[in-house]
Amino acid sequence: MGEYTKYVVGFFVVAVIVMIIALVASSFQRLESAEIGLPYDTVQKSLGTEVQEEGLHIGPVGYRFIKFPSVFKTLEYNDLSCLNKDGVPIVLDVAFQYLARPSDLKRIIEEFRDHDNYVNVLRFVGEAALHEACSQFNTSEFQSARALFTEKVRETLSLRFNDLSSDITDLQVNNIARPSQYESAVRDKEAARENIQVAENERPRLLTQARTVRREAETQAQIAINKAQSDARIAISRAEAEAEAILNEYQTEADTYATIISRQGLTTEGFLAYMGVRAIGSSKNPVYAGVKAPAKTAYLGDG
């Protein structure tokens, strides 16, 4: 019986020691370098007021830390669809970093219980802020005033997150996707605008080229007209010269014949006979003439 009592006492002593060690161990909690927290007494159900930073901390038996990041964390919204001022759906990719203010950590924990719930609320609030900012810009402004849109998103997020004791930084609007039909229309419009600009830039050159071609055509036409006029003048002059020469020739022959008639004292019939004799005499080939009787072959001596 005495031996059994020793074993029982020894067992209880060991159990008590183990329990004491466990209780002491549960009184120590660690915070990592990127964490802050408030101690929470799980037995008394009480929340501490002093924000603790990294390191090993001791507290009541069974307490724990409700932990929050001590550095900025990233929230991302990928393929977030919102309606703009024109009612056109816009798809956004937005990322930013947030940080709960340590000075308001007790109120945050009392309202949201832990970091996971807090982040969920921040995510919903951030999405609402993005929808609000999106609704204040029309479709074309998402391209022409992207910086203004980014600033509006920053302003709206900061205002909404400020009510939740959170600061934001490093906002990035990574993508703004408009409907494919609108993008196609914008591309077509830009292409048409570029074509118009190219045409306007080409217009002076084309006008100069057209004027040059016209001047060349006018010059060639004037050259053709001048040549035609010159050829006409030459032809007229040649014709007039030939006519004058023929007239002079006939006039010379007439004067010659008149002189012959005058000198020879020929009548018209005698002159004709003279001309016939000369024509026959100057011919290199035999001349045959049929003359009806009582036609004469000579009129000389008729008196």
PASEBA-1860 file (N, C-alpha, C; in nm, 3 decimals):
! residues 303
1> MGEYTKYV> 0.084/-0.121/0.000/0.000/0.000/0.000/0.086/0.124/0.000 ~ 0.191/0.125/0.073/0.281/0.239/0.080/0.348/0.264/-0.053 ~ 0.382/0.156/-0.124/0.447/0.171/-0.255/0.351/0.231/-0.357 ~ 0.228/0.191/-0.351/0.127/0.241/-0.444/0.103/0.389/-0.420 ~ 0.103/0.426/-0.291/0.081/0.568/-0.257/0.193/0.653/-0.314 ~ 0.310/0.604/-0.311/0.424/0.679/-0.366/0.406/0.703/-0.517 ~ 0.359/0.596/-0.585/0.339/0.611/-0.730/0.232/0.715/-0.761 ~ 0.126/0.710/-0.684/0.015/0.805/-0.707/0.062/0.947/-0.681
9> VGFFVVAV> 0.130/0.965/-0.570/0.179/1.100/-0.536/0.277/1.147/-0.643 ~ 0.365/1.057/-0.685/0.461/1.094/-0.789/0.393/1.134/-0.919 ~ 0.286/1.057/-0.953/0.213/1.089/-1.077/0.151/1.227/-1.070 ~ 0.089/1.256/-0.955/0.025/1.388/-0.941/0.128/1.500/-0.941 ~ 0.241/1.476/-0.882/0.346/1.577/-0.880/0.393/1.607/-1.022 ~ 0.414/1.497/-1.099/0.458/1.516/-1.239/0.350/1.588/-1.318 ~ 0.225/1.551/-1.295/0.114/1.615/-1.368/0.107/1.763/-1.335 ~ 0.125/1.793/-1.207/0.120/1.935/-1.166/0.234/2.012/-1.231
17> IVMIIALV> 0.353/1.950/-1.230/0.468/2.017/-1.292/0.443/2.042/-1.441 ~ 0.392/1.937/-1.511/0.362/1.951/-1.654/0.259/2.060/-1.676 ~ 0.155/2.065/-1.589/0.051/2.167/-1.604/0.108/2.305/-1.582 ~ 0.197/2.315/-1.480/0.258/2.446/-1.452/0.340/2.491/-1.573 ~ 0.418/2.395/-1.627/0.500/2.428/-1.744/0.412/2.472/-1.861 ~ 0.300/2.397/-1.880/0.208/2.430/-1.990/0.146/2.567/-1.970 ~ 0.107/2.595/-1.844/0.045/2.726/-1.816/0.146/2.838/-1.836 ~ 0.271/2.815/-1.789/0.374/2.917/-1.807/0.401/2.937/-1.956
25> ASSFQRLE> 0.407/2.824/-2.030/0.434/2.834/-2.174/0.322/2.910/-2.244 ~ 0.196/2.886/-2.196/0.085/2.956/-2.262/0.082/3.104/-2.226 ~ 0.163/3.144/-2.132/0.169/3.285/-2.095/0.265/3.362/-2.185 ~ 0.338/3.290/-2.269/0.432/3.356/-2.361/0.374/3.351/-2.504 ~ 0.376/3.462/-2.568/0.331/3.472/-2.708/0.432/3.555/-2.787 ~ 0.450/3.518/-2.915/0.549/3.587/-2.999/0.480/3.664/-3.112 ~ 0.533/3.780/-3.138/0.494/3.860/-3.255/0.613/3.867/-3.350 ~ 0.586/3.839/-3.480/0.693/3.844/-3.577/0.725/3.989/-3.616
33> SAEIGLPY> 0.831/4.003/-3.695/0.881/4.137/-3.727/0.782/4.222/-3.806 ~ 0.692/4.157/-3.881/0.596/4.232/-3.962/0.458/4.230/-3.899 ~ 0.451/4.212/-3.766/0.323/4.201/-3.697/0.314/4.298/-3.580 ~ 0.192/4.341/-3.553/0.158/4.409/-3.429/0.032/4.342/-3.376 ~ 0.001/4.365/-3.251/-0.117/4.299/-3.197/-0.158/4.355/-3.062 ~ -0.280/4.321/-3.026/-0.332/4.352/-2.893/-0.354/4.221/-2.818 ~ -0.312/4.214/-2.691/-0.333/4.090/-2.615/-0.481/4.071/-2.580 ~ -0.527/3.947/-2.592/-0.666/3.917/-2.561/-0.667/3.805/-2.458
41> DTVQKSLG> -0.727/3.829/-2.342/-0.737/3.731/-2.234/-0.857/3.643/-2.262 ~ -0.828/3.519/-2.303/-0.937/3.429/-2.340/-1.017/3.382/-2.220 ~ -0.959/3.397/-2.100/-1.031/3.355/-1.978/-1.122/3.467/-1.932 ~ -1.066/3.587/-1.918/-1.144/3.702/-1.871/-1.225/3.769/-1.982 ~ -1.198/3.726/-2.109/-1.264/3.787/-2.225/-1.241/3.938/-2.230 ~ -1.116/3.976/-2.207/-1.083/4.119/-2.207/-0.974/4.145/-2.311 ~ -0.982/4.264/-2.371/-0.887/4.303/-2.476/-0.795/4.411/-2.421 ~ -0.666/4.390/-2.442/-0.569/4.488/-2.395/-0.580/4.619/-2.473
49> TEVQEEGL> -0.512/4.721/-2.424/-0.519/4.853/-2.487/-0.387/4.895/-2.548 ~ -0.279/4.833/-2.507/-0.148/4.873/-2.556/-0.105/4.785/-2.673 ~ -0.077/4.849/-2.785/-0.035/4.776/-2.905/0.107/4.724/-2.884 ~ 0.123/4.595/-2.907/0.253/4.531/-2.891/0.318/4.509/-3.029 ~ 0.449/4.519/-3.031/0.524/4.499/-3.155/0.601/4.368/-3.147 ~ 0.689/4.345/-3.242/0.759/4.217/-3.254/0.834/4.183/-3.126 ~ 0.846/4.051/-3.103/0.919/4.003/-2.987/0.839/3.901/-2.908 ~ 0.898/3.853/-2.799/0.833/3.756/-2.712/0.772/3.830/-2.595
57> HIGPVGYR> 0.641/3.806/-2.572/0.568/3.880/-2.470/0.504/3.782/-2.371 ~ 0.492/3.826/-2.245/0.430/3.745/-2.141/0.300/3.812/-2.098 ~ 0.201/3.730/-2.065/0.073/3.783/-2.024/0.000/3.683/-1.938 ~ -0.130/3.703/-1.921/-0.207/3.609/-1.840/-0.205/3.469/-1.901 ~ -0.233/3.374/-1.817/-0.235/3.236/-1.864/-0.343/3.220/-1.970 ~ -0.302/3.161/-2.086/-0.399/3.132/-2.192/-0.432/3.252/-2.281 ~ -0.361/3.361/-2.266/-0.394/3.476/-2.352/-0.333/3.454/-2.491 ~ -0.378/3.536/-2.587/-0.324/3.532/-2.723/-0.327/3.673/-2.782
65> FIKFPSVF> -0.256/3.687/-2.892/-0.255/3.816/-2.962/-0.353/3.813/-3.080 ~ -0.427/3.918/-3.092/-0.502/3.941/-3.217/-0.410/4.023/-3.306 ~ -0.363/3.959/-3.412/-0.252/4.015/-3.489/-0.299/4.089/-3.615 ~ -0.224/4.194/-3.646/-0.244/4.271/-3.770/-0.106/4.296/-3.832 ~ -0.101/4.313/-3.962/0.029/4.345/-4.024/0.079/4.482/-3.978 ~ 0.209/4.491/-3.960/0.269/4.621/-3.925/0.327/4.690/-4.049 ~ 0.315/4.624/-4.166/0.362/4.682/-4.292/0.245/4.683/-4.390 ~ 0.261/4.761/-4.496/0.156/4.770/-4.597/0.137/4.636/-4.668
73> KTLEYNDL> 0.011/4.599/-4.689/-0.026/4.479/-4.761/-0.102/4.518/-4.888 ~ -0.100/4.428/-4.985/-0.158/4.459/-5.116/-0.299/4.404/-5.128 ~ -0.387/4.488/-5.182/-0.520/4.446/-5.224/-0.528/4.458/-5.376 ~ -0.576/4.354/-5.441/-0.585/4.354/-5.587/-0.728/4.328/-5.632 ~ -0.766/4.399/-5.738/-0.896/4.376/-5.803/-0.867/4.346/-5.950 ~ -0.887/4.222/-5.989/-0.862/4.181/-6.127/-0.993/4.155/-6.199 ~ -1.003/4.211/-6.321/-1.123/4.193/-6.404/-1.249/4.243/-6.333 ~ -1.236/4.356/-6.263/-1.351/4.415/-6.196/-1.435/4.490/-6.300
81> SCLNKDGV> -1.560/4.454/-6.314/-1.649/4.517/-6.411/-1.731/4.625/-6.343 ~ -1.733/4.743/-6.406/-1.813/4.854/-6.354/-1.876/4.929/-6.470 ~ -1.979/5.008/-6.441/-2.047/5.087/-6.543/-1.999/5.231/-6.534 ~ -1.963/5.286/-6.649/-1.916/5.425/-6.649/-2.033/5.521/-6.662 ~ -2.002/5.647/-6.683/-2.104/5.752/-6.687/-2.201/5.731/-6.803 ~ -2.154/5.669/-6.911/-2.239/5.643/-7.027/-2.315/5.511/-7.016 ~ -2.296/5.439/-6.906/-2.360/5.309/-6.891/-2.289/5.198/-6.964 ~ -2.165/5.224/-7.007/-2.087/5.125/-7.079/-2.004/5.044/-6.979
89> PIVLDVAF> -2.003/4.911/-6.987/-1.923/4.831/-6.893/-1.773/4.848/-6.918 ~ -1.700/4.872/-6.810/-1.555/4.887/-6.813/-1.494/4.781/-6.723 ~ -1.386/4.719/-6.768/-1.317/4.617/-6.688/-1.185/4.676/-6.638 ~ -1.165/4.671/-6.506/-1.049/4.734/-6.442/-0.960/4.629/-6.375 ~ -0.831/4.655/-6.379/-0.733/4.584/-6.295/-0.666/4.690/-6.208 ~ -0.692/4.684/-6.077/-0.643/4.786/-5.984/-0.574/4.716/-5.867 ~ -0.464/4.774/-5.822/-0.394/4.722/-5.705/-0.346/4.840/-5.621 ~ -0.347/4.822/-5.490/-0.294/4.924/-5.399/-0.257/4.856/-5.267
97> QYLARPSD> -0.187/4.930/-5.183/-0.146/4.877/-5.053/-0.218/4.951/-4.941 ~ -0.251/4.877/-4.837/-0.325/4.934/-4.724/-0.252/4.902/-4.594 ~ -0.282/4.979/-4.492/-0.225/4.955/-4.358/-0.320/5.009/-4.254 ~ -0.360/4.919/-4.160/-0.445/4.963/-4.049/-0.363/5.049/-3.954 ~ -0.421/5.159/-3.908/-0.349/5.249/-3.819/-0.334/5.187/-3.680 ~ -0.212/5.174/-3.632/-0.192/5.113/-3.499/-0.264/5.188/-3.388 ~ -0.277/5.320/-3.403/-0.342/5.398/-3.298/-0.490/5.364/-3.285 ~ -0.552/5.309/-3.393/-0.694/5.275/-3.389/-0.715/5.124/-3.384
105> LKRIIEEF> -0.611/5.051/-3.351/-0.619/4.906/-3.359/-0.724/4.849/-3.264 ~ -0.737/4.905/-3.144/-0.835/4.853/-3.049/-0.978/4.868/-3.103 ~ -1.008/4.986/-3.159/-1.141/5.008/-3.215/-1.166/4.917/-3.334 ~ -1.062/4.896/-3.415/-1.075/4.808/-3.531/-1.108/4.666/-3.486 ~ -1.036/4.617/-3.385/-1.059/4.480/-3.338/-1.197/4.468/-3.274 ~ -1.237/4.567/-3.198/-1.370/4.563/-3.136/-1.481/4.563/-3.242 ~ -1.455/4.628/-3.357/-1.558/4.638/-3.460/-1.553/4.522/-3.558 ~ -1.432/4.474/-3.589/-1.419/4.372/-3.693/-1.364/4.239/-3.642
113> RDHDNYVN> -1.327/4.231/-3.519/-1.283/4.111/-3.449/-1.141/4.070/-3.483 ~ -1.108/4.051/-3.611/-0.972/4.010/-3.646/-0.937/4.064/-3.786 ~ -0.815/4.033/-3.826/-0.765/4.089/-3.952/-0.839/4.033/-4.073 ~ -0.876/3.906/-4.071/-0.945/3.848/-4.185/-1.077/3.918/-4.213 ~ -1.156/3.940/-4.108/-1.283/4.011/-4.127/-1.258/4.154/-4.173 ~ -1.155/4.216/-4.118/-1.123/4.354/-4.154/-1.088/4.364/-4.302 ~ -1.008/4.269/-4.352/-0.968/4.272/-4.493/-1.089/4.250/-4.583 ~ -1.181/4.161/-4.541/-1.301/4.139/-4.621/-1.383/4.267/-4.635
121> VLRFVGEA> -1.396/4.339/-4.526/-1.470/4.466/-4.531/-1.397/4.567/-4.619 ~ -1.264/4.574/-4.601/-1.186/4.665/-4.685/-1.205/4.632/-4.834 ~ -1.209/4.503/-4.866/-1.223/4.463/-5.006/-1.357/4.509/-5.063 ~ -1.464/4.489/-4.985/-1.596/4.533/-5.033/-1.604/4.685/-5.044 ~ -1.547/4.753/-4.946/-1.549/4.899/-4.950/-1.466/4.950/-5.068 ~ -1.350/4.886/-5.092/-1.268/4.925/-5.206/-1.339/4.904/-5.338 ~ -1.411/4.794/-5.350/-1.487/4.768/-5.473/-1.594/4.874/-5.494 ~ -1.663/4.912/-5.386/-1.764/5.017/-5.396/-1.701/5.150/-5.438
129> ALHEACSQ> -1.582/5.178/-5.385/-1.513/5.302/-5.422/-1.475/5.302/-5.570 ~ -1.432/5.187/-5.621/-1.398/5.177/-5.764/-1.521/5.197/-5.851 ~ -1.634/5.140/-5.811/-1.759/5.160/-5.886/-1.797/5.308/-5.885 ~ -1.780/5.373/-5.772/-1.815/5.516/-5.763/-1.727/5.600/-5.855 ~ -1.597/5.574/-5.852/-1.506/5.650/-5.938/-1.534/5.621/-6.085 ~ -1.562/5.496/-6.117/-1.589/5.456/-6.256/-1.711/5.529/-6.312 ~ -1.812/5.550/-6.229/-1.938/5.610/-6.275/-1.926/5.759/-6.304 ~ -1.815/5.821/-6.273/-1.799/5.964/-6.292/-1.723/6.001/-6.420
137> FNTSEFQS> -1.688/5.901/-6.502/-1.613/5.926/-6.625/-1.685/5.861/-6.743 ~ -1.689/5.933/-6.856/-1.747/5.873/-6.976/-1.644/5.785/-7.046 ~ -1.687/5.720/-7.152/-1.603/5.618/-7.213/-1.472/5.674/-7.269 ~ -1.480/5.787/-7.337/-1.359/5.842/-7.399/-1.261/5.893/-7.295 ~ -1.311/5.937/-7.178/-1.221/5.993/-7.075/-1.132/5.887/-7.012 ~ -1.171/5.761/-7.021/-1.084/5.657/-6.966/-0.953/5.648/-7.043 ~ -0.952/5.701/-7.166/-0.828/5.705/-7.243/-0.764/5.843/-7.238 ~ -0.848/5.945/-7.258/-0.792/6.081/-7.267/-0.759/6.139/-7.131
145> ARALFTEK> -0.824/6.090/-7.025/-0.801/6.147/-6.891/-0.772/6.035/-6.791 ~ -0.684/5.945/-6.830/-0.653/5.830/-6.744/-0.591/5.875/-6.612 ~ -0.505/5.975/-6.616/-0.441/6.024/-6.493/-0.545/6.080/-6.398 ~ -0.644/6.151/-6.453/-0.750/6.206/-6.368/-0.833/6.094/-6.306 ~ -0.858/5.990/-6.385/-0.933/5.877/-6.330/-0.855/5.809/-6.218 ~ -0.725/5.790/-6.238/-0.642/5.729/-6.134/-0.645/5.813/-6.007 ~ -0.638/5.944/-6.023/-0.641/6.033/-5.906/-0.777/6.028/-5.837 ~ -0.883/6.015/-5.917/-1.017/6.005/-5.858/-1.031/5.876/-5.780
153> VRETLSLR> -0.976/5.767/-5.832/-0.978/5.640/-5.760/-0.903/5.653/-5.628 ~ -0.786/5.718/-5.633/-0.708/5.736/-5.511/-0.786/5.818/-5.407 ~ -0.848/5.924/-5.456/-0.923/6.012/-5.365/-1.041/5.938/-5.301 ~ -1.114/5.862/-5.383/-1.232/5.790/-5.331/-1.191/5.679/-5.235 ~ -1.087/5.604/-5.271/-1.039/5.499/-5.181/-0.990/5.557/-5.048 ~ -0.914/5.664/-5.057/-0.860/5.725/-4.934/-0.972/5.771/-4.842 ~ -1.076/5.830/-4.902/-1.189/5.878/-4.822/-1.262/5.762/-4.756 ~ -1.287/5.657/-4.833/-1.359/5.541/-4.778/-1.275/5.467/-4.674
161> FNDLSSDI> -1.146/5.447/-4.702/-1.060/5.373/-4.609/-1.028/5.454/-4.484 ~ -1.033/5.585/-4.497/-1.009/5.668/-4.379/-1.115/5.642/-4.271 ~ -1.240/5.617/-4.318/-1.346/5.587/-4.221/-1.324/5.454/-4.152 ~ -1.239/5.369/-4.211/-1.209/5.239/-4.151/-1.070/5.238/-4.088 ~ -1.014/5.356/-4.065/-0.883/5.371/-3.997/-0.773/5.299/-4.073 ~ -0.775/5.314/-4.204/-0.673/5.252/-4.287/-0.616/5.354/-4.384 ~ -0.487/5.346/-4.408/-0.420/5.432/-4.506/-0.388/5.349/-4.630 ~ -0.385/5.416/-4.746/-0.350/5.346/-4.869/-0.230/5.416/-4.935
169> TDLQVNNI> -0.160/5.340/-5.016/-0.046/5.394/-5.090/-0.023/5.308/-5.214 ~ 0.062/5.359/-5.303/0.107/5.283/-5.421/-0.010/5.231/-5.504 ~ -0.104/5.321/-5.534/-0.218/5.283/-5.618/-0.171/5.264/-5.762 ~ -0.216/5.156/-5.825/-0.181/5.127/-5.966/-0.306/5.081/-6.039 ~ -0.343/5.159/-6.142/-0.450/5.117/-6.233/-0.381/5.048/-6.351 ~ -0.374/4.916/-6.344/-0.292/4.842/-6.440/-0.359/4.824/-6.576 ~ -0.490/4.824/-6.578/-0.558/4.801/-6.706/-0.697/4.861/-6.702 ~ -0.735/4.923/-6.815/-0.870/4.973/-6.835/-0.918/4.918/-6.968
177> ARPSQYES> -1.008/4.821/-6.963/-1.054/4.756/-7.086/-1.196/4.801/-7.117 ~ -1.211/4.864/-7.233/-1.344/4.903/-7.280/-1.401/4.793/-7.368 ~ -1.533/4.796/-7.398/-1.592/4.692/-7.482/-1.521/4.682/-7.617 ~ -1.511/4.559/-7.669/-1.438/4.537/-7.794/-1.499/4.617/-7.910 ~ -1.635/4.631/-7.911/-1.697/4.709/-8.018/-1.653/4.855/-8.011 ~ -1.646/4.907/-7.887/-1.604/5.046/-7.872/-1.458/5.062/-7.912 ~ -1.374/4.967/-7.870/-1.232/4.974/-7.905/-1.215/4.970/-8.057 ~ -1.295/4.884/-8.123/-1.287/4.876/-8.269/-1.329/5.008/-8.333
185> AVRDKEAA> -1.437/5.067/-8.279/-1.483/5.196/-8.333/-1.378/5.304/-8.310 ~ -1.314/5.302/-8.193/-1.210/5.401/-8.164/-1.092/5.383/-8.259 ~ -1.052/5.257/-8.282/-0.941/5.232/-8.375/-0.975/5.280/-8.515 ~ -1.100/5.252/-8.558/-1.142/5.298/-8.691/-1.141/5.450/-8.698 ~ -1.187/5.512/-8.592/-1.189/5.659/-8.589/-1.048/5.715/-8.593 ~ -0.959/5.654/-8.515/-0.821/5.700/-8.513/-0.755/5.679/-8.650 ~ -0.786/5.563/-8.712/-0.730/5.537/-8.845/-0.780/5.640/-8.946 ~ -0.912/5.672/-8.936/-0.967/5.773/-9.027/-0.904/5.909/-9.002
193> RENIQVAE> -0.884/5.941/-8.873/-0.820/6.070/-8.840/-0.677/6.075/-8.893 ~ -0.606/5.964/-8.879/-0.469/5.960/-8.931/-0.468/5.973/-9.083 ~ -0.565/5.905/-9.148/-0.572/5.916/-9.294/-0.603/6.059/-9.337 ~ -0.692/6.123/-9.262/-0.724/6.264/-9.293/-0.600/6.350/-9.274 ~ -0.527/6.324/-9.165/-0.406/6.401/-9.140/-0.303/6.379/-9.250 ~ -0.290/6.252/-9.291/-0.196/6.222/-9.399/-0.238/6.294/-9.527 ~ -0.370/6.289/-9.554/-0.420/6.357/-9.674/-0.396/6.507/-9.667 ~ -0.419/6.565/-9.547/-0.394/6.708/-9.532/-0.246/6.740/-9.548
201> NERPRLLT> -0.161/6.652/-9.497/-0.017/6.674/-9.512/0.026/6.656/-9.658 ~ -0.041/6.564/-9.729/-0.007/6.539/-9.868/-0.067/6.643/-9.962 ~ -0.169/6.713/-9.914/-0.241/6.805/-10.002/-0.151/6.908/-10.068 ~ -0.064/6.979/-9.994/0.023/7.078/-10.061/0.109/7.015/-10.171 ~ 0.164/6.896/-10.141/0.249/6.830/-10.242/0.167/6.792/-10.365 ~ 0.048/6.737/-10.341/-0.035/6.696/-10.453/-0.084/6.816/-10.533 ~ -0.116/6.926/-10.462/-0.156/7.047/-10.533/-0.042/7.101/-10.619 ~ 0.079/7.101/-10.560/0.197/7.146/-10.635/0.219/7.057/-10.756
209> QARTVRRE> 0.204/6.926/-10.734/0.223/6.831/-10.844/0.119/6.855/-10.953 ~ -0.008/6.876/-10.910/-0.114/6.900/-11.007/-0.089/7.031/-11.083 ~ -0.046/7.135/-11.009/-0.016/7.263/-11.076/0.098/7.245/-11.175 ~ 0.198/7.167/-11.136/0.312/7.143/-11.226/0.266/7.071/-11.353 ~ 0.182/6.967/-11.334/0.130/6.893/-11.450/0.048/6.986/-11.538 ~ -0.035/7.071/-11.474/-0.116/7.164/-11.553/-0.030/7.262/-11.630 ~ 0.074/7.316/-11.559/0.163/7.410/-11.628/0.235/7.343/-11.744 ~ 0.278/7.217/-11.720/0.344/7.144/-11.828/0.249/7.123/-11.946
217> AETQAQIA> 0.124/7.087/-11.914/0.024/7.067/-12.020/-0.002/7.197/-12.094 ~ -0.015/7.307/-12.014/-0.037/7.437/-12.078/0.082/7.475/-12.165 ~ 0.202/7.448/-12.115/0.323/7.479/-12.193/0.327/7.398/-12.321 ~ 0.297/7.266/-12.309/0.296/7.180/-12.428/0.189/7.225/-12.525 ~ 0.072/7.264/-12.472/-0.035/7.312/-12.559/0.006/7.440/-12.631 ~ 0.072/7.530/-12.553/0.116/7.655/-12.615/0.222/7.629/-12.722 ~ 0.312/7.533/-12.690/0.413/7.497/-12.790/0.346/7.442/-12.916 ~ 0.245/7.353/-12.896/0.174/7.296/-13.012/0.104/7.405/-13.092
225> INKAQSDA> 0.040/7.499/-13.015/-0.029/7.611/-13.084/0.071/7.696/-13.161 ~ 0.182/7.729/-13.095/0.284/7.810/-13.162/0.339/7.739/-13.285 ~ 0.362/7.606/-13.271/0.414/7.531/-13.385/0.312/7.528/-13.499 ~ 0.185/7.504/-13.459/0.080/7.502/-13.561/0.069/7.637/-13.631 ~ 0.074/7.743/-13.550/0.068/7.876/-13.610/0.189/7.901/-13.699 ~ 0.305/7.858/-13.652/0.427/7.876/-13.732/0.418/7.797/-13.862 ~ 0.373/7.668/-13.850/0.358/7.586/-13.970/0.257/7.647/-14.065 ~ 0.149/7.703/-14.006/0.047/7.765/-14.091/0.104/7.887/-14.163
233> RIAISRAE> 0.179/7.968/-14.089/0.240/8.086/-14.151/0.337/8.045/-14.263 ~ 0.417/7.939/-14.232/0.512/7.892/-14.333/0.437/7.841/-14.456 ~ 0.329/7.760/-14.432/0.252/7.706/-14.544/0.188/7.819/-14.625 ~ 0.133/7.918/-14.553/0.072/8.031/-14.623/0.177/8.107/-14.703 ~ 0.292/8.130/-14.636/0.399/8.203/-14.705/0.446/8.126/-14.828 ~ 0.459/7.991/-14.811/0.504/7.910/-14.924/0.400/7.914/-15.036 ~ 0.273/7.900/-14.997/0.166/7.902/-15.098/0.162/8.037/-15.169 ~ 0.175/8.143/-15.088/0.174/8.276/-15.147/0.294/8.293/-15.241
241> AEAEAILN> 0.412/8.241/-15.196/0.531/8.251/-15.281/0.514/8.172/-15.410 ~ 0.458/8.048/-15.397/0.435/7.966/-15.516/0.334/8.032/-15.609 ~ 0.227/8.087/-15.550/0.128/8.155/-15.632/0.189/8.276/-15.702 ~ 0.272/8.350/-15.623/0.338/8.468/-15.682/0.432/8.426/-15.794 ~ 0.503/8.311/-15.772/0.595/8.263/-15.875/0.520/8.223/-16.000 ~ 0.407/8.151/-15.980/0.327/8.110/-16.095/0.274/8.231/-16.171 ~ 0.225/8.325/-16.088/0.173/8.448/-16.152/0.284/8.519/-16.229 ~ 0.400/8.526/-16.164/0.513/8.593/-16.231/0.552/8.518/-16.358
249> EYQTEADT> 0.549/8.383/-16.346/0.586/8.303/-16.464/0.489/8.329/-16.578 ~ 0.359/8.322/-16.543/0.258/8.347/-16.646/0.265/8.491/-16.698 ~ 0.295/8.581/-16.602/0.305/8.721/-16.645/0.424/8.740/-16.740 ~ 0.536/8.671/-16.706/0.655/8.679/-16.792/0.626/8.622/-16.930 ~ 0.557/8.505/-16.931/0.522/8.443/-17.059/0.429/8.534/-17.138 ~ 0.333/8.591/-17.064/0.239/8.681/-17.133/0.313/8.801/-17.194 ~ 0.408/8.855/-17.111/0.484/8.970/-17.162/0.570/8.928/-17.282 ~ 0.626/8.808/-17.273/0.710/8.757/-17.383/0.626/8.741/-17.509
257> YATIISRQ> 0.510/8.678/-17.492/0.423/8.655/-17.607/0.375/8.787/-17.665 ~ 0.349/8.882/-17.576/0.305/9.013/-17.625/0.416/9.080/-17.705 ~ 0.539/9.062/-17.655/0.653/9.120/-17.727/0.670/9.055/-17.862 ~ 0.654/8.922/-17.868/0.667/8.849/-17.994/0.561/8.897/-18.092 ~ 0.438/8.902/-18.042/0.328/8.945/-18.129/0.354/9.086/-18.182 ~ 0.407/9.171/-18.088/0.429/9.311/-18.128/0.541/9.320/-18.230 ~ 0.651/9.249/-18.201/0.766/9.258/-18.290/0.742/9.191/-18.425 ~ 0.671/9.078/-18.422/0.650/9.004/-18.547/0.528/9.054/-18.621
265> GLTTEGFL> 0.455/9.135/-18.556/0.334/9.186/-18.618/0.235/9.077/-18.647 ~ 0.221/8.984/-18.553/0.136/8.868/-18.573/-0.007/8.898/-18.529 ~ -0.094/8.832/-18.606/-0.233/8.831/-18.560/-0.249/8.717/-18.460 ~ -0.367/8.709/-18.411/-0.392/8.599/-18.315/-0.374/8.465/-18.380 ~ -0.424/8.450/-18.509/-0.409/8.324/-18.578/-0.263/8.296/-18.609 ~ -0.190/8.400/-18.644/-0.048/8.384/-18.672/0.030/8.346/-18.548 ~ -0.008/8.405/-18.437/0.060/8.370/-18.310/0.035/8.226/-18.274 ~ -0.089/8.181/-18.293/-0.121/8.042/-18.263/-0.042/7.948/-18.352
273> AYMGVRAI> -0.028/7.986/-18.480/0.053/7.902/-18.569/0.197/7.901/-18.524 ~ 0.247/8.015/-18.482/0.384/8.026/-18.430/0.403/7.936/-18.309 ~ 0.307/7.937/-18.222/0.318/7.855/-18.102/0.313/7.708/-18.138 ~ 0.229/7.674/-18.239/0.222/7.535/-18.280/0.353/7.488/-18.338 ~ 0.414/7.574/-18.422/0.543/7.537/-18.481/0.647/7.518/-18.373 ~ 0.649/7.606/-18.276/0.748/7.594/-18.166/0.724/7.470/-18.083 ~ 0.598/7.440/-18.060/0.568/7.320/-17.980/0.614/7.195/-18.051 ~ 0.591/7.192/-18.186/0.632/7.075/-18.263/0.783/7.070/-18.272
281> GSSKNPVY> 0.844/7.187/-18.289/0.989/7.191/-18.304/1.063/7.155/-18.176 ~ 1.006/7.188/-18.061/1.074/7.159/-17.934/1.050/7.017/-17.886 ~ 0.960/6.945/-17.954/0.931/6.809/-17.911/1.043/6.716/-17.954 ~ 1.085/6.627/-17.869/1.190/6.531/-17.900/1.137/6.409/-17.973 ~ 1.008/6.388/-17.970/0.945/6.274/-18.033/0.859/6.322/-18.149 ~ 0.834/6.237/-18.247/0.749/6.275/-18.360/0.612/6.319/-18.311 ~ 0.556/6.418/-18.377/0.425/6.471/-18.341/0.331/6.446/-18.455 ~ 0.222/6.381/-18.424/0.121/6.354/-18.526/-0.001/6.435/-18.493
289> AGVKAPAK> -0.050/6.510/-18.588/-0.167/6.595/-18.565/-0.269/6.569/-18.674 ~ -0.389/6.546/-18.632/-0.498/6.530/-18.728/-0.573/6.660/-18.742 ~ -0.570/6.719/-18.858/-0.636/6.849/-18.877/-0.739/6.832/-18.987 ~ -0.861/6.865/-18.959/-0.969/6.852/-19.058/-0.951/6.956/-19.168 ~ -0.976/6.918/-19.293/-0.974/7.012/-19.408/-1.094/7.102/-19.394 ~ -1.082/7.219/-19.432/-0.968/7.286/-19.496/-0.884/7.358/-19.395 ~ -0.855/7.289/-19.286/-0.776/7.356/-19.183/-0.637/7.387/-19.237 ~ -0.577/7.489/-19.182/-0.443/7.533/-19.223/-0.343/7.495/-19.121
297> TAYLGDG> -0.227/7.466/-19.167/-0.117/7.440/-19.073/-0.031/7.562/-19.056 ~ -0.050/7.658/-19.136/0.028/7.782/-19.123/-0.059/7.896/-19.167 ~ -0.036/8.008/-19.109/-0.114/8.128/-19.141/-0.023/8.238/-19.191 ~ 0.107/8.211/-19.197/0.198/8.313/-19.242/0.173/8.342/-19.389 ~ 0.177/8.460/-19.431/0.162/8.500/-19.569/0.021/8.530/-19.607 ~ -0.075/8.494/-19.518/-0.213/8.526/-19.550/-0.228/8.677/-19.544 ~ -0.278/8.721/-19.643/-0.284/8.864/-19.631/-0.407/8.926/-19.659
END
